[in-house]
Amino acid sequence: MEINQIKEIVIKGNANAEVPGLLKRLTDRKKIYLIADENTYSVTGSDLSTSLQMSDFKVEEVILKSDKIVANTNFFFKILNEVARDGYLLACGSGTINDLTRYISYKLEIPYMIVATAPSMDGYASPVSPITVDGVKETYKAVTAEAIVADIEILRNAPWEMIQAGFGDLLGKISALMDWKLSNILFNVELNQEAISLVEKELISLIELIPELKDRTIESTKVLTKGLINSGIAMQIVGNSRPASGTEHHISHFLEMYGEIYEEELPPHGIKVALGEYFAAQLYMRLYETDFSKLKNVDNKKKREERIRVNYLDRAEPVLETLDKRWGEYQLDIELLREKGQDIKSLIRDNLQYLKNIKGYLEDTGILEREDVISIKKEWLLKAVQSAFEIRNRYTVAALLDQVGLLEKWSYEIVEQYLRDSNL
């Protein structure tokens, strides 16, 4: 049984009406485990359940009930206890529901389909699931959905904050792709042009449609949805999240960790990614103005270990293990850095106009004025900019700046700039 391949993608109005027919083409199984939360069940899950039963499917509804549903081991086991290998998984939702269902699909070796309820994140076509285990979010190998169904009428009427989140997640691909290309320049990390092009095409189109996005037009919703799905396909092509995740995502993950530790509500993932993109853009623009001939390698493992213990608190141990792995892989050759300085500046120059406009994009979509964004503590932002890159074994602009001794100083300056930009 092939389950790690997308066979159908439907993005159009009234797409959900095609779900029963899609399932009949994809599987001979008659039992469908419909996985949703109370909100997504109300939006479309109930109608799906009815239409499937009218099409001679037996539907077992697995409805998660909680004020806050997250992709962690608790909710994973709640679903696992109610499904079996005798059926087909039908996820009805967006990020969390999809992440949980995808991982269960992988573990039970049964296929699944995702019916999207919001254009809020890039994981619809992803082959991996970010799951929080022991308080730390880790990315686990999973499978892709056999089919992705995105009903544009449902998506364009999703809560505005979910559309903002999807926009933020896609906007973050600017620095994600730059980080990937930076790692290629300095460490010969392999690039995949097909994956890069998939992400860039819709991202550029969406930026041009920002005014329409606010009006929830059909075209802007389609472009956003297609861009998010293509990001997942790009991740599937390369087998990891490299085309879609870099400095900006690391900052989002760090802030999410602090929210969990201190039990404080933070913005949705994509909105935190958008905030991370603001800081990533600032780092790249400052690097563009830097004289590479004056840079020195001041990397110090002991200092980094101490900072990890201070900033990651009781979540430090797995991050320290990651540092051990990356220490051998990403030792900076300062002569090579100077030699490649023009290549790095050319990379930044190619994206400079987008980097300069990040603040405007966030203002145009109302992200900077959100109360839950404004209320994020300055101390958390500083620690995120300084230490978030340690959360993954992946080379980014933040990792480079830390190695040359600029990240700590710049973090104070760009956080202060952010607070001024936000009139805080």
C-alpha positions in Angstrom: 0.0 0.0 0.0 1.5 3.3 -1.1 0.6 6.0 1.5 3.5 8.5 1.1 2.3 10.1 -2.1 -0.3 12.8 -2.8 -2.7 11.4 -5.4 -5.3 14.2 -5.5 -5.3 17.9 -4.8 -8.6 19.8 -5.1 -8.7 23.6 -4.6 -11.9 25.2 -5.7 -15.4 26.2 -4.5 -17.6 23.4 -3.2 -14.6 21.1 -3.2 -16.0 19.2 -0.1 -18.8 17.7 -2.2 -16.1 15.7 -4.0 -14.9 13.9 -0.8 -17.1 10.8 -1.0 -16.2 10.2 -4.7 -12.5 10.8 -3.9 -12.6 8.2 -1.1 -14.2 5.7 -3.4 -11.4 6.2 -5.9 -8.7 6.0 -3.3 -9.8 3.1 -1.1 -11.9 0.0 -0.8 -12.3 0.6 2.9 -15.8 1.4 4.1 -15.0 2.6 7.6 -13.9 6.2 7.8 -12.5 7.7 11.0 -13.4 11.3 10.8 -11.0 13.3 13.0 -11.9 16.9 14.0 -12.2 19.2 16.9 -15.4 20.9 18.0 -14.9 23.9 15.8 -13.9 22.1 12.6 -16.7 19.6 13.1 -19.1 22.5 13.2 -17.7 24.2 10.2 -17.6 21.2 7.9 -17.1 17.9 9.7 -20.7 17.4 10.4 -21.7 17.9 6.8 -18.9 15.6 5.7 -20.1 12.9 8.1 -23.6 13.1 6.7 -22.5 13.0 3.1 -20.2 10.1 3.7 -22.9 8.1 5.4 -25.3 8.8 2.5 -22.6 7.4 0.2 -22.6 4.1 2.1 -19.5 4.7 4.3 -19.5 3.8 8.0 -18.3 6.9 9.8 -16.6 6.8 13.3 -16.3 10.4 14.6 -13.3 11.2 16.7 -13.9 14.7 18.0 -11.3 16.3 20.2 -12.8 18.4 23.0 -10.6 21.0 24.7 -10.2 24.7 25.0 -6.7 24.3 23.6 -5.8 21.5 21.3 -2.1 21.1 20.5 0.0 18.5 18.7 1.4 16.7 21.7 1.5 13.2 23.1 -1.7 13.7 25.1 -3.9 14.3 22.0 -2.0 11.8 19.9 -3.0 9.0 22.3 -6.5 10.3 22.6 -6.9 9.8 18.8 -4.9 6.6 18.8 -7.2 5.0 21.4 -10.2 5.5 19.1 -8.9 4.4 15.7 -7.8 1.1 14.3 -6.1 -0.3 11.2 -9.4 -1.4 9.7 -10.4 2.0 8.4 -9.3 5.2 6.5 -8.4 8.4 8.3 -10.2 11.6 7.3 -8.7 14.7 9.0 -11.0 17.7 9.1 -9.1 20.8 10.2 -5.8 22.6 9.7 -2.4 22.5 11.5 -2.9 20.5 14.7 -5.5 18.1 13.4 -3.4 17.4 10.3 -0.1 17.0 12.3 -1.7 14.5 14.7 -3.6 12.5 12.0 -0.5 12.4 9.7 1.6 10.9 12.4 -1.0 8.3 13.4 -1.3 7.4 9.7 2.4 6.8 9.7 2.5 4.8 12.9 -0.6 2.6 12.0 0.4 2.3 8.3 -3.0 3.3 7.1 -3.8 6.1 4.6 -5.4 9.5 5.3 -7.0 12.5 3.6 -7.0 16.0 4.8 -10.0 18.4 4.3 -8.7 21.9 5.0 -10.7 24.3 7.1 -8.4 27.3 7.0 -5.4 28.6 4.9 -3.4 28.9 8.1 -0.2 26.8 7.7 2.1 25.0 5.3 1.7 21.5 6.6 -1.1 20.2 4.4 1.3 18.4 2.1 4.2 18.0 4.5 5.8 14.6 5.1 6.7 15.4 8.7 4.8 16.2 11.9 6.0 18.7 14.6 4.9 17.1 17.9 5.7 18.4 21.3 7.3 15.7 23.5 8.5 16.4 27.0 7.9 20.1 26.4 10.1 20.4 23.3 8.7 20.5 19.8 10.4 18.0 17.6 9.8 17.2 13.9 9.0 13.6 13.3 9.0 11.6 10.1 5.4 10.9 9.0 3.6 10.6 5.7 1.8 12.9 3.3 -2.0 12.7 2.8 -3.3 10.8 -0.2 -5.5 13.7 -1.0 -5.8 17.4 0.0 -9.2 19.0 -0.3 -9.5 22.8 0.0 -12.9 24.3 -0.4 -12.2 28.0 -1.2 -15.5 29.2 0.1 -14.8 27.7 3.5 -11.2 28.9 3.5 -11.9 32.5 2.6 -14.5 32.7 5.4 -12.1 31.3 8.0 -11.3 33.5 11.0 -9.1 36.4 9.9 -6.3 35.4 12.4 -6.0 32.1 10.6 -5.6 33.8 7.3 -3.0 36.1 8.9 -1.3 33.0 10.2 -1.2 31.4 6.8 0.2 34.6 5.3 2.9 34.8 8.0 3.9 31.1 7.5 4.3 31.7 3.7 6.0 35.0 4.2 8.6 33.2 6.3 9.8 31.3 3.3 11.8 34.4 2.3 14.4 33.8 5.1 13.9 30.0 5.1 15.1 29.9 1.5 17.8 32.4 2.1 19.1 30.3 5.1 19.1 27.2 2.9 21.1 29.0 0.2 23.5 30.5 2.8 24.2 26.9 4.1 24.9 25.9 0.5 27.4 28.7 0.1 29.3 28.0 3.3 28.8 24.3 3.8 27.8 22.9 0.5 24.4 21.8 1.8 22.6 20.4 -1.2 19.9 22.6 -2.8 16.9 21.5 -4.8 15.8 24.0 -7.5 12.4 22.3 -8.1 11.5 22.7 -4.4 12.8 26.3 -4.3 10.8 27.3 -7.4 7.6 25.7 -6.0 7.9 27.9 -2.9 9.0 31.1 -4.6 6.4 31.3 -7.3 3.3 31.5 -5.1 5.1 33.6 -2.5 5.8 36.3 -5.0 2.3 36.1 -6.3 0.8 36.4 -2.8 2.9 39.5 -2.0 1.4 41.2 -5.0 -2.1 40.3 -3.8 -1.8 41.5 -0.1 -4.6 44.1 -0.6 -6.9 41.5 -2.0 -6.1 39.1 0.8 -7.6 41.6 3.3 -10.8 41.5 1.2 -10.8 37.7 1.2 -11.0 37.5 -2.6 -11.2 34.1 -4.2 -8.0 34.7 -6.1 -5.9 35.7 -3.1 -7.3 32.8 -1.1 -6.4 30.4 -3.9 -2.9 31.8 -4.2 -2.3 31.6 -0.4 -3.7 28.1 -0.2 -1.7 26.9 -3.2 1.5 28.5 -1.8 1.0 26.7 1.5 0.4 23.4 -0.1 3.3 23.8 -2.5 5.6 24.5 0.5 4.6 21.1 1.9 5.2 19.5 -1.5 8.6 21.1 -1.6 9.4 19.6 1.8 8.3 16.2 0.5 10.6 16.6 -2.5 13.7 17.1 -0.3 12.5 14.9 2.6 12.7 17.5 5.3 11.5 21.0 6.2 14.5 22.9 4.8 12.6 24.7 2.0 10.1 26.1 4.5 11.8 26.6 7.8 14.7 28.6 9.0 15.5 31.5 11.4 11.9 32.7 11.4 10.5 29.2 12.4 13.1 28.7 15.0 12.1 32.0 16.7 8.4 30.9 16.5 9.3 27.5 18.1 11.3 29.1 20.9 8.5 31.5 21.8 6.0 28.7 21.7 8.2 26.8 24.2 8.2 29.8 26.5 4.5 30.1 26.3 4.1 26.5 27.4 6.7 26.8 30.2 5.1 29.9 31.6 1.5 28.9 30.6 0.9 32.1 28.7 -1.2 32.3 25.5 0.8 33.4 22.5 -0.2 34.0 18.9 -0.8 31.1 16.5 2.2 29.5 14.8 2.1 31.4 11.5 1.8 34.8 13.3 4.8 34.0 15.4 6.6 33.0 12.2 5.8 36.4 10.7 7.3 38.1 13.8 10.3 35.8 13.4 10.5 36.9 9.8 10.7 40.5 10.9 13.8 39.7 13.0 15.4 37.5 10.3 15.0 40.3 7.8 16.7 42.7 10.1 19.7 40.3 10.6 20.1 39.8 6.9 19.9 43.5 6.1 22.6 44.3 8.7 24.8 41.5 7.4 24.5 43.1 3.9 26.1 46.2 5.3 28.9 44.3 7.1 32.6 44.3 6.1 33.4 40.6 5.8 37.1 41.2 5.9 36.9 42.3 9.5 34.9 39.3 10.8 36.5 36.8 13.2 35.4 33.4 14.3 34.7 33.7 18.1 32.5 30.5 18.4 32.8 29.0 21.8 31.0 25.8 22.7 31.2 26.2 26.4 29.6 29.7 26.2 26.9 28.3 24.0 26.2 25.5 26.4 25.9 27.9 29.3 23.5 30.1 27.3 21.4 27.1 26.3 21.0 26.1 30.0 20.0 29.6 30.9 17.6 30.2 28.0 16.1 26.8 27.5 15.5 26.1 31.2 14.3 22.6 31.9 14.1 21.9 28.1 17.9 22.3 27.7 19.1 18.7 27.5 17.8 17.8 24.0 19.1 21.2 22.7 22.5 20.5 24.2 22.5 17.1 22.4 21.7 19.0 19.2 24.7 21.3 19.8 26.9 18.3 20.1 25.8 17.1 16.6 26.1 20.5 14.9 29.4 21.3 16.5 31.1 18.8 14.2 29.1 19.7 11.1 29.1 23.5 11.1 32.5 24.7 12.1 33.0 28.1 10.4 36.0 28.5 8.2 36.6 32.3 8.5 38.7 32.5 5.3 36.0 30.7 3.4 33.5 33.2 4.8 35.5 36.1 3.6 36.1 34.4 0.2 32.3 33.8 -0.2 31.4 37.3 1.1 30.3 38.6 -2.3 28.2 35.5 -2.9 26.4 36.0 0.4 25.8 39.7 -0.4 24.5 38.8 -3.8 22.0 36.4 -2.1 20.9 39.2 0.2 20.8 41.7 -2.7 18.4 39.4 -4.7 16.0 39.5 -1.8 16.7 43.0 -0.4 13.5 44.6 -1.6 11.4 42.0 0.1 13.5 42.2 3.3 13.0 46.0 3.4 9.2 45.6 2.9 8.6 43.0 5.7 7.5 45.6 8.2 5.1 47.0 5.6 3.7 43.6 4.8 3.1 43.0 8.5 1.4 46.3 8.9 -0.8 45.8 5.8 -2.1 42.5 7.2 -2.5 43.9 10.8 -0.1 41.5 12.3 2.0 44.0 14.2 -1.0 45.6 15.8 -2.4 42.4 17.2 -2.7 42.5 21.0 -1.2 39.0 21.4 1.8 40.1 19.4 2.3 43.4 21.2 2.1 41.7 24.6 5.1 39.3 24.0 7.7 40.1 26.6 10.8 41.9 25.4 13.0 39.5 27.4 11.5 36.6 25.5 12.1 38.2 22.1 15.7 38.9 23.0 16.3 35.3 24.1 14.5 34.0 21.0 16.7 36.0 18.6 19.9 35.0 20.5 19.2 31.3 21.1 16.4 30.0 18.9 18.8 28.9 16.2 20.1 26.2 18.6 16.8 24.4 18.6 17.5 22.6 15.2 20.7 21.2 13.7 20.4 23.6 10.8 22.7 26.4 9.6 21.0 29.8 9.4 22.0 33.5 9.4 21.5 33.6 13.2 24.0 30.7 13.6 26.5 32.5 11.4 26.1 35.8 13.3 26.6 34.0 16.6 29.8 32.4 15.3 31.3 35.9 14.4 30.1 37.5 17.6 27.5 39.8 16.2 24.2 38.1 17.2 24.0 39.2 20.8 24.7 42.8 20.1 22.4 43.0 17.2 19.6 41.2 19.0 19.3 44.1 21.5 19.3 46.6 18.6 16.7 44.9 16.4 14.4 44.1 19.3 14.5 47.8 20.3 13.9 48.7 16.6 10.9 46.3 16.6 9.5 48.0 19.7 9.8 51.4 18.1 8.2 50.1 14.9 5.4 48.8 16.9 5.1 52.0 18.9 5.7 50.2 22.1 
